[in-house]
């Protein structure tokens, strides 16, 4: 998180959820879905010290953040259920 703060001069930065996805492809698919869902809230005002802009910044309100948390909670439950289902029959 410190590297993000130092690179983009943003504060505060808060980790709202941590979820290990079963695969990189699954994680990238979810990231793509969230980028599309919230694309109208994208910000281009943050840039690195070298002047590069990032497509990773969004102007989201608390309701948007809660919605994302709920989506990720559903995914987490599905991942856990799949894990237990798989391991019960091994």
N, C-alpha and C positions, 0 to 999 in steps of 0.2 A: 504494500500500500504506500510505503514511503516513496518508492520509485515513481508511482503515479503522481503523488503530490509534488514531488520535485520536478518532474518532467513537464507537467501541465499547469503548475501553480494553482491547484485547486484545493479547497478545504471547506468543509470537512468531507472526507471520503469514508464511507461506511460500508462494511461488508454486510449485506442483508440476508444472504443465504449461501450455504455451501453444500454442494451436491456432487459427489463423484458419479459421473455417467458411466454406463457399462462400456462404452467405446467412444473414441474420438469423433467418429461419424455421428453418433447420437448427440454428443455435446454440440457439434457444429450445426446440426439440424435444429436443435433448440435455439441456439444463438441466432440462426437465420430467421426462424419463426418470430422471435422477439423483436429483431430488427425490423421486420416487415410490419408487425403489429403496431409498433410505436414509431414508425418512420416519420410520421408528421410532427413528432416532437424532437426530432434530431437537431442538435446544435452544431454549428461549425465555427463557433467563436473561440474554441480552445485550440491552441497549436503548441507544438513542441518548441523547445529553445531554438531548434533549427528552422522553424517556420512551417513545418508540416502540420496540416490539419488532420484531425482524426474523425472517423465516422462513428466513434464509440461513445459519444456524449449525447445525452438526451435530457430534455427539460421535463421531468416527470414530477407529478404531484404525489402526495401520500397515497391517494387512491390507486394510482398506477403502480406504485411500489407494492402495495398490499395485493393487488391483482397478480403481479409477477410472483410474489411469495406463494400465493395460492396455487398458481400454475405449477411452480416448482415443488410444492408439497404434494400435489397430485402425482407428479412424475416420480418423486421419491417413494411414495407408497407403491406405485406400480413396479418400480425397480426392486423394492424389497419383497413384494409379493412374488415376483418372478424369480428372485434369488431363492426364496424359501421353497417355492414350488419345485424348482430345479434340484435343490439339494435334498429335499425329502425323498425323492425317488432314486437317488444315487446309491 
